[in-house]
Amino acid sequence: FVQMARDFSYPLDFGDSRQRKTPYRVLPQREIEVRPPAVTYLESRHISREITERYQVTTRKDYPKILVFPFYDENNVLQFVKYRKTDFDPVRDKNKEWCERNTMPILFGMNHCENFGTLVITEGQIDSLSLAECGIKNAVSVPTGALGMTWLEHCWDWVTRFEEVVV
């Protein structure tokens, strides 16, 4: 992982960058209701109800065609929320995915990792859910796609505790 960061010229010394001028917004910590449209959509992607419920993926109450992915840290604290349109149309829609503003970007699925053996980092949330469906416990995904590295400074210490990281 360190070598990959170097290959992409990503700084490994975060220095004062962890001291953000504007603090991240604190998200409400409440029970998430997994709604049937989320289960139906993810089942169409071969992700079971069990995995959907375990990861608390749901839809917006006011618009059931928008999936909601809650990102919990290793202490089970909700830090980040990402949305994805299940009926995305590039002619009609500006964005397929977006996230809550001013929230801390972390890896999706951190709270489901069980040990510090092998960690698998995927590009998308559905990718990590697919690995969870296959029984791979330590599968996470980046919050904003392959080129989005905003999560790295917040998760570096956690990621580097793993014996092996597969990207």
Residue frames relative to the residue before (quaternion, step in Angstrom):
aa qw qx qy qz dx dy dz
F 1.0000 0.0000 0.0000 0.0000 0.00 0.00 0.00
V 0.6286 0.5190 -0.3268 0.4783 3.56 0.99 -0.82
Q 0.6525 0.5139 -0.3154 0.4590 3.58 0.94 -0.89
M 0.6416 0.5184 -0.3297 0.4592 3.59 0.96 -0.83
A 0.6369 0.5198 -0.3301 0.4640 3.59 0.93 -0.85
R 0.6540 0.4994 -0.3102 0.4761 3.58 0.98 -0.80
D 0.6380 0.5417 -0.3255 0.4399 3.60 0.97 -0.87
F 0.7350 0.3793 -0.2156 0.5191 3.57 1.11 -0.71
S 0.4471 -0.7254 0.4193 0.3132 3.57 1.33 0.30
Y 0.3597 0.7149 -0.5170 0.3038 3.55 0.99 0.83
P 0.4437 -0.7137 0.4632 0.2813 3.60 -0.72 1.00
L 0.2742 -0.7740 0.5519 0.1457 3.55 -0.93 0.92
D 0.6469 0.4357 -0.3211 0.5372 3.56 1.27 -0.16
F 0.2168 -0.8280 0.5081 0.0962 3.55 -0.18 1.30
G 0.2111 -0.8238 0.5064 0.1429 3.56 1.22 -0.32
D 0.8227 -0.1909 0.1714 0.5073 3.56 -0.85 -1.01
S 0.4403 0.7146 -0.4628 0.2851 3.63 1.18 -0.05
R 0.6030 0.5582 -0.3670 0.4360 3.61 1.17 -0.40
Q 0.6431 0.4755 -0.3193 0.5083 3.58 1.25 -0.27
R 0.1210 -0.8339 0.5379 0.0242 3.54 0.28 1.31
K 0.5215 -0.6576 0.4493 0.3062 3.57 -0.94 0.90
T 0.7575 0.2220 -0.1306 0.5999 3.56 0.96 -0.87
P 0.3761 -0.7401 0.4970 0.2527 3.61 -0.58 1.04
Y 0.5539 -0.5924 0.4669 0.3525 3.52 -1.21 0.55
R 0.5605 -0.6036 0.4618 0.3290 3.50 -1.19 0.64
V 0.3555 -0.6973 0.5771 0.2334 3.57 -1.07 0.75
L 0.2766 -0.7787 0.5458 0.1387 3.55 -0.69 1.11
P 0.5544 -0.5992 0.4467 0.3662 3.59 -1.09 0.61
Q 0.2706 -0.7519 0.5836 0.1446 3.56 -0.95 0.92
R 0.2808 0.7554 -0.5414 0.2398 3.56 -0.15 1.27
E 0.6572 -0.5026 0.3934 0.4009 3.52 -1.33 0.35
I 0.2543 -0.7601 0.5807 0.1426 3.56 -0.95 0.89
E 0.2929 -0.7420 0.5809 0.1620 3.54 -0.88 1.01
V 0.2760 -0.7439 0.5870 0.1608 3.57 -0.66 1.12
R 0.2251 -0.8141 0.5278 0.0898 3.56 -0.52 1.22
P 0.6554 -0.5633 0.3467 0.3647 3.61 -1.11 0.71
P 0.6434 0.5188 -0.3742 0.4206 3.69 0.85 -0.66
A 0.6046 0.5398 -0.3603 0.4618 3.62 1.12 -0.57
V 0.6484 0.5143 -0.3085 0.4689 3.56 0.95 -0.92
T 0.6643 0.5151 -0.3005 0.4507 3.58 0.88 -0.97
Y 0.6780 0.4872 -0.3014 0.4606 3.58 0.85 -0.94
L 0.7057 0.4573 -0.2819 0.4620 3.58 0.81 -0.96
E 0.5892 0.5375 -0.3766 0.4712 3.62 1.10 -0.52
S 0.6229 0.5283 -0.3439 0.4634 3.61 1.09 -0.63
R 0.6825 0.4187 -0.2568 0.5413 3.58 1.31 -0.38
H 0.5100 -0.6856 0.3675 0.3671 3.59 1.39 0.31
I 0.4632 0.5973 -0.4873 0.4372 3.54 1.07 0.86
S 0.4089 -0.7611 0.4561 0.2133 3.57 -0.61 1.15
R 0.6597 -0.4724 0.4143 0.4123 3.51 -1.38 0.29
E 0.6236 0.5639 -0.3411 0.4205 3.60 0.96 -0.86
I 0.6935 0.4504 -0.2787 0.4884 3.59 0.85 -0.93
T 0.6185 0.5438 -0.3414 0.4530 3.60 0.98 -0.81
E 0.6959 0.4601 -0.2721 0.4796 3.57 0.91 -0.90
R 0.6309 0.5410 -0.3427 0.4380 3.60 0.96 -0.81
Y 0.7498 0.3713 -0.2018 0.5090 3.59 0.97 -0.87
Q 0.3795 -0.7816 0.4221 0.2588 3.57 1.38 0.10
V 0.2505 0.7474 -0.5630 0.2482 3.57 0.98 0.88
T 0.0117 0.8059 -0.5892 0.0568 3.56 -0.84 0.96
T 0.4150 -0.6449 0.5484 0.3334 3.55 -1.27 -0.43
R 0.5892 -0.5327 0.4460 0.4125 3.54 -1.25 0.26
K 0.5362 -0.6381 0.4521 0.3176 3.53 -1.04 0.79
D 0.7313 0.4388 -0.2291 0.4692 3.57 0.98 -0.87
Y 0.7871 0.1251 -0.0736 0.5996 3.61 1.23 -0.29
P 0.2099 -0.8518 0.4682 0.1060 3.60 0.11 1.28
K 0.6217 0.5238 -0.3604 0.4574 3.60 1.23 0.00
I 0.6041 0.4824 -0.3750 0.5116 3.57 1.25 0.45
L 0.2868 -0.7514 0.5751 0.1495 3.55 -0.60 1.20
V 0.1862 -0.7576 0.6171 0.1027 3.54 -1.17 0.68
F 0.1117 -0.7898 0.6027 0.0232 3.56 -0.71 1.16
P 0.1827 -0.7863 0.5801 0.1091 3.61 -0.53 1.12
F 0.2103 -0.7733 0.5902 0.0972 3.58 -0.90 0.98
Y 0.0728 -0.7978 0.5985 -0.0059 3.56 -0.48 1.25
D 0.4222 -0.6893 0.5199 0.2762 3.57 -1.03 0.73
E 0.7448 -0.4170 0.2795 0.4396 3.57 -1.30 0.00
N 0.6787 0.4491 -0.2856 0.5060 3.60 1.26 -0.28
N 0.5113 -0.6840 0.3776 0.3579 3.57 1.34 0.34
V 0.4420 0.6520 -0.4748 0.3926 3.57 1.09 0.81
L 0.4186 -0.7024 0.5195 0.2480 3.58 -0.79 1.04
Q 0.0643 -0.8353 0.5456 -0.0184 3.58 -0.61 1.19
F 0.8036 0.1176 0.0281 0.5827 3.57 1.10 -0.74
V 0.0725 -0.7784 0.6220 0.0440 3.58 -1.12 0.66
K 0.0957 -0.7869 0.6093 0.0203 3.53 -0.93 0.97
Y 0.2212 -0.7681 0.5935 0.0945 3.54 -1.14 0.80
R 0.0410 -0.7861 0.6167 0.0066 3.56 -1.17 0.69
K 0.3639 -0.7231 0.5482 0.2104 3.56 -0.85 1.02
T 0.3026 -0.7589 0.5503 0.1724 3.56 -0.82 1.00
D 0.7263 0.3539 -0.2239 0.5451 3.58 1.28 -0.27
F 0.1331 0.8423 -0.5105 0.1109 3.56 1.13 0.70
D 0.0201 -0.7619 0.6467 -0.0298 3.54 -0.99 0.98
P 0.3838 -0.7676 0.4593 0.2292 3.62 -0.38 1.17
V 0.6069 0.5388 -0.3601 0.4602 3.60 1.18 -0.41
R 0.7558 0.3981 -0.1925 0.4829 3.55 0.95 -0.94
D 0.7909 0.3571 -0.1484 0.4742 3.58 0.90 -0.98
K 0.4630 -0.6761 0.5099 0.2618 3.51 -1.12 0.77
N 0.8150 0.0606 0.0098 0.5762 3.60 0.92 -0.95
K 0.4048 -0.6837 0.5557 0.2446 3.52 -1.22 0.67
E 0.8011 0.0916 -0.0087 0.5914 3.57 1.07 -0.81
W 0.0742 0.7668 -0.6365 0.0384 3.55 -1.24 0.53
C 0.2801 -0.7665 0.5550 0.1613 3.56 -1.26 0.24
E 0.6398 -0.4918 0.4169 0.4183 3.53 -1.35 0.23
R 0.4726 -0.6819 0.4847 0.2771 3.56 -0.98 0.85
N 0.8677 0.1484 -0.1107 0.4613 3.49 -1.33 0.58
T 0.4987 0.5925 -0.4733 0.4198 3.56 0.96 0.89
M 0.5750 -0.6369 0.4008 0.3210 3.56 -1.12 0.68
P 0.3202 -0.7521 0.5416 0.1962 3.61 -0.61 1.09
I 0.0835 0.7714 -0.6224 0.1029 3.54 -0.74 1.15
L 0.6398 -0.5221 0.3959 0.4017 3.55 -1.30 -0.01
F 0.4401 -0.6765 0.5298 0.2606 3.57 -1.01 0.87
G 0.7984 0.2978 -0.2274 0.4714 3.57 -0.83 1.01
M 0.3508 0.7585 -0.4907 0.2467 3.61 1.22 0.09
N 0.6878 0.5085 -0.2851 0.4325 3.57 0.93 -0.87
H 0.6657 0.4859 -0.3093 0.4744 3.61 1.24 -0.11
C 0.5060 0.6406 -0.4354 0.3795 3.59 1.22 -0.04
E 0.3094 -0.8198 0.4698 0.1070 3.54 -0.82 1.08
N 0.8019 0.0299 -0.0076 0.5966 3.59 1.07 -0.48
F 0.4919 -0.6624 0.4747 0.3065 3.56 -1.23 -0.04
G 0.2543 0.7545 -0.5468 0.2591 3.55 0.96 0.98
T 0.7968 -0.1491 0.1641 0.5621 3.58 -0.22 -1.32
L 0.1411 -0.7561 0.6361 0.0620 3.53 -1.03 0.92
V 0.1563 -0.7638 0.6196 0.0909 3.58 -0.95 0.89
I 0.1266 -0.7843 0.6057 0.0447 3.57 -0.77 1.09
T 0.1207 -0.8001 0.5866 0.0331 3.56 -0.73 1.13
E 0.6131 -0.5660 0.4112 0.3670 3.54 -1.31 0.20
G 0.8322 0.1653 -0.0572 0.5262 3.60 0.88 -0.84
Q 0.6416 -0.5439 0.3848 0.3801 3.53 -1.26 0.46
I 0.6537 0.4996 -0.3278 0.4643 3.59 0.94 -0.77
D 0.5849 0.5589 -0.3664 0.4596 3.60 1.13 -0.57
S 0.6988 0.4511 -0.2844 0.4768 3.59 0.83 -0.92
L 0.6176 0.5269 -0.3452 0.4710 3.61 1.07 -0.65
S 0.6197 0.5384 -0.3371 0.4610 3.60 1.07 -0.72
L 0.6505 0.4913 -0.3175 0.4843 3.59 1.00 -0.76
A 0.6204 0.5235 -0.3386 0.4758 3.60 1.02 -0.77
E 0.6190 0.5448 -0.3297 0.4598 3.59 1.04 -0.78
C 0.6966 0.4551 -0.2554 0.4923 3.58 1.11 -0.70
G 0.6187 -0.5878 0.3326 0.4014 3.59 1.27 0.11
I 0.5080 0.6172 -0.4442 0.4046 3.59 1.22 0.16
K 0.3115 -0.8132 0.4705 0.1428 3.55 -0.33 1.31
N 0.7714 0.3616 -0.1788 0.4922 3.58 0.87 -0.90
A 0.3504 0.7069 -0.5247 0.3197 3.55 0.65 1.18
V 0.0048 0.7874 -0.6142 0.0522 3.54 -0.80 1.08
S 0.1971 -0.7679 0.5863 0.1665 3.56 -1.26 0.14
V 0.5491 -0.6075 0.4681 0.3321 3.50 -1.24 0.59
P 0.5553 -0.6686 0.3851 0.3104 3.59 -1.03 0.69
T 0.8368 0.1887 -0.0543 0.5111 3.59 0.94 -0.81
G 0.7513 -0.4205 0.2205 0.4583 3.57 0.91 0.88
A 0.7607 -0.4394 0.2640 0.3983 3.51 -1.37 0.29
L 0.7502 0.3967 -0.2250 0.4787 3.58 0.95 -0.75
G 0.5700 0.5999 -0.3790 0.4144 3.57 1.27 -0.14
M 0.0519 -0.8348 0.5479 -0.0143 3.58 -0.40 1.21
T 0.3235 0.7873 -0.4805 0.2112 3.59 1.23 0.28
W 0.6242 0.5731 -0.3196 0.4240 3.58 1.16 -0.57
L 0.5641 0.6832 -0.3728 0.2757 3.55 1.06 -0.81
E 0.6923 0.4749 -0.3057 0.4491 3.61 0.81 -0.87
H 0.6771 0.4871 -0.2931 0.4672 3.61 1.14 -0.55
C 0.7707 0.3475 -0.1676 0.5071 3.58 1.15 -0.58
W 0.3792 0.7715 -0.4572 0.2279 3.58 1.27 -0.15
D 0.6912 0.4786 -0.2950 0.4541 3.59 0.72 -1.03
W 0.6553 0.5080 -0.3057 0.4681 3.59 1.00 -0.81
V 0.6768 0.5040 -0.2928 0.4496 3.60 0.84 -0.98
T 0.7032 0.4833 -0.2789 0.4407 3.58 0.90 -0.89
R 0.5367 0.6001 -0.4152 0.4237 3.61 1.24 0.04
F 0.5918 0.5793 -0.3672 0.4235 3.62 1.21 -0.36
E 0.5367 -0.6299 0.4670 0.3116 3.54 -1.14 0.76
E 0.7941 0.0422 0.0225 0.6059 3.58 1.05 -0.83
V 0.1021 -0.7685 0.6291 0.0563 3.56 -1.07 0.79
V 0.1287 -0.7721 0.6211 0.0398 3.55 -0.82 1.09
V 0.1460 -0.7928 0.5892 0.0554 3.56 -0.75 1.08
